[in-house]
Amino acid sequence: MSSVTMTVDAEIDLDDLIGNLGSASKDYLAGLLKVEGEAARAPDGRTFEQIIEAAFNELRAMSTVPPALADLFWMVHGRAMS
């Protein structure tokens, strides 16, 4: 079995990213910033994996997905944006 290591640099304008999120996603993000630890959960009890999935789905619904975010989700989520 072989492995591949890749480094990706992405420049993300957080103001634009947050401006395009729905109010529920903004609340989840704010909650995540207050949570620490590997087993941490959002205030509503969701895991990081569930939050990543929700963010992925919301980002897919955007009319234009910035390439840097598509790359980020490829790295974090393991799925390409379509």
N, C-alpha and C positions, 0 to 999 in steps of 0.2 A: 504494500500500500504506500502510495506517495502522498505527500501533502504539499500544498501551495500556500505561501504566505504573501499577502498583498497589502500594501499600504495605500489608503485612499485619503487624499486631502480634499475636504469640501468646505466651501465658504458659504455659510448660511446666514441670511439676514433674519435674525430672530423676531424683529418687529414685523416683517412680512409674514413669517411663518405663523406667529401668534395671531396676527390680524386675519388670517384665513381660517383659523380654527373656529369651530362652533363653541357656544358658551359652555356646554357640558365638557368639551375637551379642555377648555381653558381651566375649568374647575379641577379636572383631574390632574392637569399639569401642575397647578398650584399645590394640590395635595401631595403630589409626588415629591416636590421640592422640600416638603416638610418631613418626609419619611426617610428613615435611615435603616440600613441593615439588609442582609441578603433575603430574608424572609418577609421583607416589608410588603405591605399591601396599601392600595389606595384607600382613602376614607370610606369608599363604598364596598371595600372588601375584595376588589379585583386584584389579581396578580399582575406582575410586570408583563407577563406574556399576553394576558388579556388586554392590557392597556396598549401594548404594541399592536396587537391585532386591530383594536378599535381605531387607533391612529392610522394604521395602514389603510383600512377601509374608508376612513374619512378623506385621506389624502387621495385615494383613487377616485373619489367623487369630484375632486377639483377639476375644472376644465383644463387647466394647464398645470402640470406637475414640474416644478423646477428640477433639472437634471441632478443637482446635488442631493436633493431629497430622495429622488428615485434611487440613486446610488447608495445613500444611507440606508434605505429600507432593504436594499439587496444585501447589504452587509449585516444589518441587525436582524432582519426578518427572514432572510434566505429565500425571498421570492421577488421576482422582478415586477415592477409596476407595468401595467398594461394600459 
